Amino acid sequence: MTALTGLRILDFTRILAGPFCTMLLGDLGADVLKIEQPETGDDTRAWGPPWAGDGTDRQSAYYLSVNRNKRSLTLNLKSAEGQRLARQLASHADVVIENFKVGQMARYGLDYATLSSDNPRLVYCSITGYGQTGPQADQPGYDYVIQAQSGLMSITGPADGAPYKVGVAISDVITGLFAANSIQAALLSRVQSGRGQYIDISLLDSQIAALVNVASNYLISGEPPQRYGNAHANIVPYETFQAADGYFTLNVGNDLQFKQCCGVINRSELVADSRFSTNPARVANRDALLATLRPILREKPAREWIAAFVAAGVPASPIDDIPTMFASPHVEARGLVQSVDLANGEQVKLVGPAPKLSATPASIQRPPPALGQHTDEGLRDWLGLDDAEIAKLRAAKAL
């Protein structure tokens, strides 16, 4: 038994935010039926290299990253028969999730008002760049645009120079997390009310919410946040330092850790210095403290410093690249790399589920599906259609 066993999710999403959300729900046991356009499917199927497989069987690493624990059903939503079939499927779903442009699902007759009239218990989640309301609601919004407009890029990168985006599509990922959390909240509410509800999730809203302390700093002070590179606006010392042989991170989060840090570097007198004795004082005298620490930390190799700081209870770490991270015994012990067999028999490695639930663990139960791999199976399971009925739908180009 898994946490979401028996939950049916009709997934009209593609790219990243929506598929990430439905993958998380699938990891927890939901039956996710991924609806894809015939012949082409999810855009990310073509977002390679790198690829797994060859020829018509090949799938991009990008697609594989967010589509495990789903079944793929092709459906031509531009046809009347395809739309009728989608409404039938929605009548058997607990959750519908989509990330079309605002108004597109209504044009298909697949909007919340239409579907909930037949299925009042339906939870319906729409993911867009800017939300269903507001002057920018009709604009498309990819992750990069949202990172720029949300203010995230203005605080990312070196203190001087060009603003940087985060190295992963973080706005999409955060939005997927908000969507998954909101869907589960709506399902819990349904237990009490007996009715579903509509959820409006936008990339811009999600990324602004994820600015957390930086947004709060501005709202409280009125001062525009600065870029600090790898440093922290509110905590010092909390950044990247250069050792004798390279860089490492040192994160002193409170006054006790600062005392322990000073013990490691044999500069205990810094603890009594009024400029550095408290975190607010250290923030105010950031440059003076860093001018003292930097030459000291360049005296030994990074690994020696890291071992000493960690032993003293001060967070510190190497700056690993991706191969080094995946080779870590700790990452291996946490089950964060798992192997699955694709439909064509090829074995690939995927990042495993992050949540660790003691009674209802998340797991990879299905590999990412080939395009349309489960069309017949899904129609039989959800609608009870037989082979002859499915053949008629295929002849009518609804599938």
Secondary structure, DSSP 8 states (H G I E B T S, - for coil): --TTTT-EEEEE--SSHHHHHHHHHHHTT-EEEEEE-TTT-SGGGG--SSEESSGGG-EEHHHHHT--S-EEEE--TTSHHHHHHHHHHHHT-SEEEE---TTHHHHTT-SHHHHHHH-TT-EEEEEESS-SSSTTTTS---HHHHHHHTSTGGGSS-SSS-----SS-HHHHHHHHHHHHHHHHHHHHHHHHS---EEEEEHHHHHHHTTHHHHHHHHHH-------TTS-SS-SSEEEEE-SSSEEEEE--SHHHHHHHHHHTT-THHHH-TTTSSHHHHHHTHHHHHHHHHHHHTSS-HHHHHHHHHHTT--EEE---HHHHHT-HHHHHTT-EEEEE-TTS-EEEEE--S---SSS-----S----TTTTHHHHHHHHH---HHHHHHHHHTT--
